[in-house]
């Protein structure tokens, strides 16, 4: 897992949400949702994220990376 990867994060007592890794702080993975990513781009700012322990974040193997070539 690295910054920019699409992941699934366990939120709201057990449901899984698709999001993107924006930072690491020790054993904490900071993720940001799609809507926040969009709003941050529109406002010209960095996205706000939520820090979760690594065991609450897993790679999203269902979403293929976008090829910008």
C-alpha positions in Angstrom: 0.0 0.0 0.0 1.3 3.4 -0.9 0.1 7.0 -1.2 -2.4 7.4 -4.1 -3.6 3.8 -3.9 -7.3 3.1 -3.9 -8.3 1.2 -0.8 -11.3 0.1 1.2 -11.6 1.5 4.7 -13.8 0.1 7.4 -16.1 3.0 8.7 -19.4 3.5 10.5 -19.2 0.4 12.6 -18.3 -2.1 9.9 -19.3 -0.9 6.4 -16.5 -0.6 3.9 -15.9 2.7 1.9 -13.8 3.2 -1.2 -11.2 5.9 -0.7 -7.6 6.9 -1.5 -4.5 6.8 0.7 -3.1 10.4 1.2 -0.5 9.8 4.0 1.0 7.5 6.5 1.7 8.4 10.2 3.4 5.5 11.8 0.9 2.7 12.1 -1.9 5.0 10.9 -3.1 5.2 7.3 -4.7 8.6 6.4 -7.5 8.2 3.8 -9.7 10.6 2.0 -13.1 9.9 0.2 -13.9 10.6 -3.4 -16.2 13.6 -2.6 -13.5 15.3 -0.5 -10.9 14.7 -3.2 -13.2 16.4 -5.7 -13.9 19.4 -3.4 -10.2 19.8 -2.6 -9.3 19.9 -6.3 -12.0 22.5 -7.0 -10.8 24.7 -4.1 -7.1 24.3 -4.8 -6.3 22.8 -1.4 -5.1 19.6 0.0 -7.8 17.0 0.9 -8.8 16.5 4.5 -8.3 12.9 5.6 -9.2 10.5 8.4 -6.5 8.4 10.1 -7.3 4.7 10.6 -5.2 1.9 12.0 -3.8 -0.4 9.3 -6.1 -3.3 10.1 -9.1 -1.1 9.2 -7.7 -0.5 5.6 -7.3 -3.0 2.9 -6.3 -2.9 -0.8 -9.2 -2.4 -3.1 -8.6 -5.1 -5.7 -11.9 -4.4 -7.5 -10.9 -1.0 -8.8 -8.3 -0.9 -11.6 -5.9 2.1 -11.6 -6.6 4.7 -14.2 -4.2 4.7 -17.1 -3.4 8.3 -18.1 -1.2 7.3 -21.1 
